[in-house]
Amino acid sequence: MSFFIRIEFHVYLHRGSNNVQVATSEGNSQGISPAKFCQQIMAEAERLKESLSPSTSDNYLTAIRSFQRFLDDKVPLGSLDSCVMKSFERWLRDNHLCLNTISCYMRSLRSLTSKVFHKELNDIFDEVYTGRAKTEKRAVQKAEIYKIQGAKVKSGSFLALVRDLFLFSFYALGMPFVDMAFLRKEQIADGHIVYYRHKTGQRICIQIEPCMQEIISRYRAEGTDYVFPLLTATDPDKAYRQYQRKLNQYNRELKHLAKLSGISKNLTSYVARHSWASAAYGDNVDLSVISKALGHTNPQNTLIYLQQIDDERIQKANRYLLENMKEFGRMNE
């Protein structure tokens, strides 16, 4: 009786480094290189672009671009397998992406892989995270918004732009950073901003209030189609890469702004959005109104943005309901 044992060695070279990682697997190679895999799923994502929702298409393309940057950085040799995907996951963690973002990338790649290769490559995602981690509440209170408004920043500095963008996001119904970055002058008319969310494709109409107009006017410039000085490229791919770099820079500077404002909470690009939703909810704005303002396709998604509903608020709601029932009973006696 004969036994055959096959051990494959996968070598990952890091550009700009002398480090070499060696990983082994038990023969789960599928005979396709990571670069070829990336090329084929990109072609599929482009083919599906017109038939998908903007958010799904954006998730697909973002995940592929991230995987391509990983390949450019680490140069994995040999065939694509679960070791390569596990290495990609570690690379994402090293670049400080949160678990839910990593999961979104992996689920997007897995979906495209299933469409292109059917069941042939299903197992390459067996060892990576594809779940949904509970997100922490990220809102700041109104008092902290006032602190940010009063922060002393140097006029004309990038930090001043960061402060203005954070406040503009809060003023403009929690406008996401991506939509501020791509906001064009042509989307402003008759005292309103009308745009379609990059993530969901939902139409948003915002009446421009004086606090918003002040910020818009501060950055008005000739020779550009964009409202804010974040992007210069008109080519979609180049503009998207610029956006990603600016987003990283924006989040770094928000930490500086938080310290300068005397805020202990971590400020990120999402905090202004969550804060507007929580403030609106605290002022008894209806959930359906908040959901539409945020551009959510499902009101249940809005609940993620809101502060925990405390017991006192529930008790007040029940008291109001019961008092109304008593009044109704007296009127019908």
matplotlib code that plots the C-alpha trace (Angstrom):
import matplotlib.pyplot as plt

x = [0.0, 1.3, 0.6, 1.1, 1.4, 1.5, 2.6, 2.4, 4.5, 3.1, 5.6, 4.4, 7.0, 6.6, 7.6, 10.0, 10.9, 13.2, 10.6, 9.2, 6.2, 5.8, 2.4, 1.4, -1.9, -3.1, -3.6, -6.6, -5.1, -7.5, -4.9, -5.6, -3.2, -4.4, -3.8, -5.9, -8.6, -8.7, -8.9, -11.8, -13.9, -13.3, -14.6, -17.7, -18.2, -18.0, -20.4, -23.0, -22.6, -25.7, -27.9, -26.9, -27.9, -25.2, -24.4, -23.8, -21.7, -19.7, -19.1, -17.9, -15.5, -14.2, -13.4, -11.7, -9.6, -8.5, -7.6, -5.6, -3.6, -3.0, -1.6, 0.6, 1.9, 2.5, 3.0, 1.6, 3.2, 1.4, -2.2, -5.1, -6.2, -7.5, -4.0, -4.0, -7.4, -6.3, -3.2, -5.5, -7.6, -4.4, -3.4, -6.7, -6.4, -2.9, -4.4, -6.8, -10.0, -12.8, -14.3, -17.5, -15.6, -13.4, -16.5, -18.1, -15.1, -14.9, -18.7, -18.4, -15.5, -17.2, -20.4, -18.4, -16.4, -19.5, -20.8, -17.6, -16.3, -19.6, -18.6, -15.0, -13.5, -16.0, -13.5, -11.0, -13.3, -13.6, -11.0, -11.8, -14.3, -17.7, -20.0, -21.4, -19.9, -22.1, -21.2, -20.7, -22.8, -20.7, -22.8, -21.7, -24.1, -25.2, -22.8, -19.9, -21.0, -20.9, -17.3, -16.3, -17.9, -15.8, -12.5, -9.7, -8.1, -5.9, -7.8, -7.0, -5.5, -6.5, -7.7, -10.0, -11.4, -11.8, -13.8, -16.0, -16.7, -17.6, -20.0, -21.4, -22.1, -24.0, -25.9, -26.8, -28.8, -25.7, -24.3, -21.6, -18.0, -18.1, -21.1, -19.4, -16.2, -18.1, -20.6, -20.7, -21.7, -24.4, -26.2, -26.8, -29.7, -32.6, -31.4, -31.3, -28.8, -30.1, -27.8, -28.0, -26.2, -23.2, -24.1, -27.8, -28.6, -31.4, -32.3, -31.6, -32.9, -31.6, -32.6, -29.5, -29.5, -27.3, -24.8, -24.4, -24.2, -21.4, -19.3, -20.1, -19.2, -15.9, -14.7, -16.1, -13.4, -13.2, -11.9, -13.4, -16.7, -16.5, -18.0, -15.2, -11.4, -11.0, -10.9, -9.4, -9.7, -12.6, -11.8, -13.9, -11.1, -8.6, -11.3, -12.1, -8.5, -8.2, -11.3, -9.9, -6.7, -8.6, -10.9, -7.9, -6.4, -9.8, -10.1, -6.6, -7.2, -10.5, -8.6, -6.6, -9.8, -11.3, -8.4, -8.4, -12.1, -11.8, -13.8, -12.9, -14.9, -13.3, -14.3, -14.6, -16.3, -19.4, -19.8, -21.4, -23.9, -24.8, -24.9, -27.5, -29.7, -29.4, -30.1, -33.1, -34.5, -33.9, -36.0, -38.9, -38.4, -40.2, -38.1, -39.4, -38.3, -34.9, -34.6, -35.5, -33.1, -30.3, -31.1, -31.7, -33.7, -34.9, -35.9, -34.5, -31.0, -31.7, -31.9, -28.1, -27.5, -29.7, -28.8, -30.2, -33.8, -33.7, -36.3, -37.5, -38.4, -40.3, -42.2, -43.2, -44.5, -46.5, -47.9, -48.9, -50.7, -52.6, -53.6, -55.0, -57.0, -58.5, -59.5, -61.0, -63.0, -64.3, -65.4, -67.4, -69.1]
y = [0.0, 3.4, 6.8, 10.1, 13.3, 16.6, 19.8, 23.1, 26.1, 29.6, 32.4, 36.0, 38.7, 42.1, 44.9, 47.4, 44.8, 41.9, 39.9, 36.7, 34.8, 31.1, 29.5, 25.9, 24.3, 20.8, 21.0, 23.3, 25.2, 25.8, 26.3, 30.0, 32.8, 35.6, 38.2, 36.2, 35.8, 39.5, 40.2, 37.9, 39.1, 42.7, 41.9, 40.3, 43.4, 45.7, 43.4, 43.5, 47.2, 48.4, 45.7, 46.1, 48.7, 51.5, 50.3, 46.7, 47.7, 50.1, 47.4, 45.0, 47.5, 48.7, 45.2, 44.3, 47.5, 46.7, 43.1, 44.5, 46.9, 43.9, 42.0, 45.0, 45.1, 41.5, 39.8, 36.3, 33.6, 30.3, 29.5, 31.2, 29.4, 30.0, 31.0, 33.9, 35.1, 34.8, 36.8, 39.4, 39.6, 40.1, 42.9, 44.6, 44.4, 45.8, 48.7, 49.3, 48.3, 47.3, 43.8, 44.8, 46.5, 43.4, 41.2, 43.4, 43.0, 39.3, 38.8, 40.9, 38.9, 35.7, 36.7, 37.6, 34.4, 32.3, 34.1, 33.5, 30.2, 28.7, 26.3, 25.7, 28.3, 28.3, 27.0, 29.9, 32.0, 29.3, 30.8, 34.5, 36.6, 37.1, 37.8, 41.0, 42.4, 44.6, 48.3, 50.7, 53.9, 56.7, 59.8, 62.9, 65.1, 68.6, 70.1, 68.4, 69.8, 73.3, 72.6, 71.6, 74.8, 76.8, 75.0, 77.4, 76.3, 78.2, 79.8, 78.2, 75.0, 71.5, 71.2, 74.1, 72.3, 69.1, 71.0, 72.7, 69.3, 67.7, 70.5, 70.5, 66.8, 67.4, 70.4, 68.6, 65.7, 63.7, 63.8, 61.1, 62.1, 60.3, 62.5, 65.7, 64.8, 64.2, 67.0, 69.2, 72.8, 71.7, 69.9, 73.2, 75.3, 77.4, 77.2, 73.4, 70.6, 67.6, 64.6, 60.8, 58.8, 56.9, 53.9, 53.5, 55.6, 57.3, 60.9, 63.4, 67.0, 69.4, 73.0, 75.1, 76.8, 79.9, 77.8, 75.5, 78.4, 80.0, 76.9, 76.5, 80.1, 79.8, 77.2, 78.6, 78.5, 78.9, 76.2, 73.2, 71.4, 70.3, 72.2, 71.3, 71.3, 67.5, 66.1, 67.4, 64.4, 64.0, 60.4, 58.1, 55.8, 58.5, 60.5, 57.5, 56.9, 60.6, 60.2, 57.3, 59.1, 62.2, 60.0, 58.5, 62.0, 63.3, 60.6, 61.2, 64.9, 64.3, 62.8, 66.0, 68.1, 66.0, 66.8, 70.4, 70.6, 68.9, 65.9, 62.4, 60.5, 59.2, 61.3, 59.6, 60.4, 58.5, 60.4, 63.5, 61.3, 59.3, 62.5, 64.1, 61.0, 60.8, 64.5, 64.3, 61.3, 63.0, 65.9, 63.4, 63.5, 60.5, 57.5, 57.4, 61.0, 60.3, 57.3, 59.2, 62.1, 59.6, 57.9, 54.5, 52.1, 50.3, 52.1, 49.3, 50.3, 53.7, 52.1, 51.4, 55.1, 55.9, 56.0, 53.2, 53.9, 54.3, 53.0, 56.5, 57.3, 54.0, 54.7, 58.2, 56.8, 54.2, 56.8, 59.0, 56.1, 55.1, 58.7, 58.9, 55.7, 57.1, 60.3, 58.3, 56.2, 59.4, 60.8, 57.7, 57.1]
z = [0.0, -0.9, 0.6, -1.1, 0.9, -1.0, 0.8, -1.0, -0.1, -0.8, -0.7, -0.2, -1.1, 0.5, -1.8, -0.2, 2.4, 2.9, 4.7, 3.2, 4.6, 3.9, 4.3, 3.7, 2.7, 2.2, -1.5, -1.7, -4.6, -7.4, -10.1, -10.7, -9.8, -7.5, -10.3, -12.8, -10.2, -9.6, -13.3, -13.8, -10.9, -11.9, -15.4, -13.8, -11.6, -14.6, -16.5, -13.7, -13.0, -14.8, -13.3, -9.7, -7.1, -6.7, -3.2, -4.3, -7.3, -5.1, -2.5, -5.3, -6.8, -3.5, -2.4, -5.7, -5.6, -2.0, -3.0, -6.0, -3.6, -1.4, -4.4, -5.4, -1.9, -1.0, -4.4, -3.5, -5.6, -6.6, -6.9, -5.1, -2.0, 1.6, 2.7, 0.3, 1.5, 5.1, 4.3, 2.7, 5.9, 8.0, 5.6, 6.0, 9.8, 9.6, 7.6, 10.6, 8.9, 11.3, 11.3, 9.6, 6.7, 6.3, 6.4, 3.7, 1.5, 1.9, 1.3, -1.8, -3.2, -2.2, -4.1, -7.2, -6.9, -6.8, -10.0, -11.9, -10.7, -9.3, -6.5, -7.5, -5.2, -2.3, 0.2, -0.1, 2.2, 4.9, 7.2, 6.9, 8.8, 7.0, 10.0, 11.4, 14.5, 16.8, 16.2, 19.0, 19.1, 17.6, 18.2, 20.1, 22.0, 21.0, 23.6, 21.9, 18.5, 20.1, 21.2, 17.7, 16.4, 18.9, 18.3, 17.4, 14.1, 11.8, 8.9, 5.6, 7.1, 6.3, 9.9, 9.3, 6.3, 8.4, 11.1, 8.4, 6.7, 10.0, 10.8, 7.2, 7.4, 10.7, 9.3, 6.0, 7.4, 8.1, 4.6, 4.2, 3.5, 0.1, -1.0, 0.3, -1.6, -4.9, -4.4, -7.5, -8.0, -10.5, -7.6, -5.9, -7.2, -5.9, -2.3, -2.3, -2.6, -4.6, -4.9, -5.0, -2.3, -3.5, -1.3, -1.9, -4.9, -2.9, -3.9, -1.1, -1.2, 1.4, 2.0, 2.4, 5.8, 6.6, 8.5, 5.5, 3.0, 5.1, 4.7, 1.0, 0.3, 2.2, -0.3, -3.5, -6.2, -10.0, -12.3, -10.4, -10.6, -7.0, -4.1, -1.6, -2.3, -1.9, -5.4, -8.6, -11.0, -13.3, -14.3, -12.0, -11.0, -10.3, -8.4, -6.3, -5.4, -4.4, -2.3, -0.4, 0.4, 1.5, 3.7, 5.5, 6.0, 7.2, 9.8, 11.1, 11.4, 13.2, 16.1, 16.3, 16.1, 19.0, 21.3, 20.3, 21.0, 24.4, 23.3, 24.7, 22.1, 19.0, 16.0, 12.6, 9.3, 10.5, 13.8, 12.4, 10.6, 13.6, 15.7, 13.4, 13.5, 17.3, 17.8, 15.5, 17.3, 20.7, 19.4, 18.6, 14.8, 13.4, 12.5, 8.9, 8.5, 9.8, 7.6, 4.5, 5.4, 5.8, 2.5, 4.0, 1.8, 5.0, 8.2, 10.2, 9.1, 10.8, 14.2, 14.0, 14.1, 17.1, 20.8, 23.0, 23.8, 27.6, 30.1, 31.0, 27.4, 27.1, 30.4, 29.2, 25.9, 27.8, 30.2, 27.2, 25.6, 28.8, 29.5, 25.9, 26.5, 29.7, 27.9, 25.1, 27.7, 29.4, 26.1, 25.2, 28.6]

ax = plt.figure().add_subplot(projection="3d")
ax.plot(x, y, z, "-o")
ax.set_aspect("equal")
plt.show()
